[in-house]
Amino acid sequence: MNVVDFHCDVLCKLLMDEQLTFRAGKLESLDVTYERLKAAGTVLQTFAIYIPQLLNGRLEPILESVDRFHQLILTCEDMKWVKTVQDLDFCLNNGKIGALLSLEGVDGLQGQMSMLRIMQQLGIRAAGLTWNHANWAADGAMEPRGGGLTAKGRTFVEECNQLEILIDVSHLSERAFWDVAELSARPFLASHSNARAICDHPRNLTNAQIKEIIAKQGLVGITFVPWFVSQAEVVGVDDLLRHIEHICELGGENHIMLGSDFDGIDRYIKGLTHPGELVSLQDALLKRYSSTQTEHFMSGNALRFLKNSLPNA
């Protein structure tokens, strides 16, 4: 069964450790590797550009991350850069692994829409305005004041709509989420967030937020961050399924995808530590859902969304 994962932080590790490669060497340092994507049956992996606080706020680390993407990921023979619907179709028709670029936090663009346009030209196809804290565009989910979009943040959303860059609301404050929902003319997504009704964490989505994403024909990426899944000391795949079940109960069966956050975490769901183990999630889903529903969760919903949202060549 095909796999689409809409969030991993491999590029951050490659940026911070020049000794790492994507397919050989210190494999224990990466969750997501070329070989593991192949083993998982991955047809598309989104690679987030996340800049740690030490380097954040400047454009150079973003550009260096794009360079790592080209030098270390796209050089693998079966990896294919996905910028358009046609690129995605090529992957599906030729057994390639699609690689899509997203930007997690726009601090380094320094409020300049010209920099956003350059990011689009460099192949960025999704963007989250913040990480957990505040920046020039919006407040993040962990910012105490809980503010919404700034004036420049509103301009950013409008420009993303024009550029066909997907808006990612996973790290936004609730107020900023609703600002995006009101302002965006295109469907948006939460690349790696779960249901707050199941696990009460600020990074998870309320029922109202989930329903809004569904109403706007967007997607929720179920994430494997243990503390977003359960407050238990040991978290298992069955705990993750509770979030999927809850979103389905809200009417979201066709709006669920995967957003692992592999390589962005240092603790794992038991038996779900890298893409090669995704079969355990698939098997658990097949015990509760039909093969068609499971296929939708694993890849189908995300592929349908992307075919409707990516630019045409």
SULHUJO-V781140 format. One record per helix or strand of 3 or more residues. SS is the DSSP state (alpha for helix, beta for strand). FROM is the first residue (numbers start at 1). TO is the last residue. Records with the same first field share a line. If there is no record, write none. Layout:
SS: FROM-TO + FROM-TO
This chain:
beta: 3-8 + 42-49 + 79-81 + 97-104 + 124-128 + 166-168 + 219-222 + 256-258
alpha: 10-16 + 27-29 + 34-40 + 60-73 + 85-94 + 107-109 + 113-121 + 151-163 + 174-183 + 207-215 + 226-229 + 237-249 + 253-255 + 275-288 + 291-309
